[in-house]
Amino acid sequence: MSENSSGETASEWNEYEKYIYPFSYSIGRESWDSPLELEPDALVIFFFSLSLIGEVTIDEEVYPKDGEFGNPMIPSEFLESTVQKYLDVPADQIRRSTYYDSEQDAYWTGGIGSVIQLFFDDAEQDGSLLRINFTARIDASEARRQWKSRVTIQLKEDGGFRYLSYEREKEEQLE
């Protein structure tokens, strides 16, 4: 996606994509004031969304495979520490996910996808706080709707960042 309905350019999208892309998945399903409000499965899916934008690399050849589909099993320490880099949540919250296999101490990786498109609207920065407004849209035969969203991010001095909160407005139907 190179331009949104407000006419933002591909350059502007590229600058903010890494911050908003994960919200096309479960962490963008409803508003939250603290990452502690997120469901455990949403935290695991968040990890996989990071791999799709290059924030984390999953080397499928290194990890053991699940017995049923041959999908890589991600070691708990790697997945949990990665999620905790971006979201202030304890490991035991993540381990309550249905994707967690306690016998292998690893997370299953199959069946994750999204049909939501995201469009950057604008951003404002106040010191180390970055607030990004964007529009999310589903344009499928089963559903045609969109909603406005705002994510607040704490920028770190080392170039990293951490999500603080997410606001999602009421959905509107598309014609």
N, C-alpha and C positions, 0 to 999 in steps of 0.2 A: 504494500500500500504506500503510495507516494504522496498523496494529498488528501486532506480531509474536507469536510463540507464547508469549513471556514476558509479554505484555500491555503492552509499551511503547506509548506514545501517539504520535499523529501529530506532536505537537510535538517529542518526542525524536527521531523519525525525521528530521524536517526539519532539526534541528540538526546531524546527522551524515551526512545523505545525500550531500553533496558530497564527503565523504572516502571513503565506501565504495562509491558507485555504480560507479566504474570497475572494481571487482573482479567485476562481473557479466560482464566481458569477459576478454580473454586474459591480462591481468596477474594475474588471480586463478586461473589454471589450476593453478598449483603454487606451493609455498613458494619464497621467495627471501630471501637475507640482504643482497643489494645489487641495486640496479636494473641493474647491469652484467650480471646473470644473465638479464635478460629478452631474449626473442627480438625481433629488429627489427620484425617484423609486429605484435607485441604493443604496441610503443611507438607505432606509427602508429594502431592501433585505440584505444589509450588517449587520444590526441588527440581522436578523434571522440567518445569517451564524455564527454569534458569539454564538448563542444558540446551534448550532450543534457541537461546539468545547468546550462547557462548560464555555465560558467567561461570559455568561449571562444565567439566569434561567427564563424560561417562565412557570409559574404555571397556567396551563390551567383551573384549578378548580376555581381560584380566579377571573379571568377576565370575563366580560360579553361576550356573544356569539353573532356573527352576525346572523341575522334573516334567511338568505338563506341557509348557509351550516353548521352552528353551530361552526365555527372557533372562537377562542378567539380574542377579540378586545384588543389590547395593548394600555394602556393609553398613551397619547402623552408625558406627562412629563417623564415617565419612558423610552420610546423609544428614545426620543430626547436627554435626558441627557446621555444615554448610548452611542449613536452614537457620541455625542460631546466629550466623554471621549477619543475616538480613532481618531476622525477626526475633524479638526477645521472648523466647519460649523455652521451657524446660524439656529435656530429653524425654521424660516420662509422658509428657503430653503428646509428643510425636509418636511414641511407641504404642499408644492406644489406637493407632491407625489399623484398619483392616489390611493394609499393605504390609504390615510388619509380621515377619515369621520369627517367633522367639527361638525356635529350635536352631535356625541358621543364624540368628542375630543379624538379620538382613531384611531389606525391603524388596518386595516384588515390583516389577516395572511395567507390567502389561496393561493395556486397555485405557490409555490416557489420551484424550484429544479434546479439541474445542472448535466450535463453529462461530465464535464471537470475533468480530473485527473491532479494532480499536483505532480511534482517530484523535490525535493530539489537538487540543484547543488552545491552551496557553499555560504559562508557568510564571510563578513569582518566587523570588528568593529573598529571604530575610535572615541575614547571617548564615548560619549553618542549616536553616530550615528551608526546604524546597517544597512548594505546593504545586502540583500539576493537575490541571483540569483536562479531562478528556471525555470523549463520547464513545460508548460501546454500542455495537449494533449487531443484531442477528437478522440476517436476510435469507431465510430458508423457506422452503415450501410449507413446512409445519408451523413456522413462527416468523413474524416480521415485526421487530420492535427495537427500541433503542432507549438508552438512559445516559444521563450525565453523571460523571464521577469526579472525585477529587481525592488524591492521595497526598499525604504529608510524609516527607522523608527527612531524616537527619543525615546530613552529609558529614563524613568523617575527614579528618585532616589527612589520613593516609590514602584518600581517594575512594574509599569504600562508602557504603551507605547503609542505612537501616530504616525499615518501614515503621512508622509510628501509628498511623491511623488511615482509615479509608471511609469515604462517604459516597453512598450511591443513592441517587435520586429515584423517584418513582418512574417505572417504565412507561413508555408511551408506544402505542401501536403505530406501525408504519402503514401507509396506504399502499 
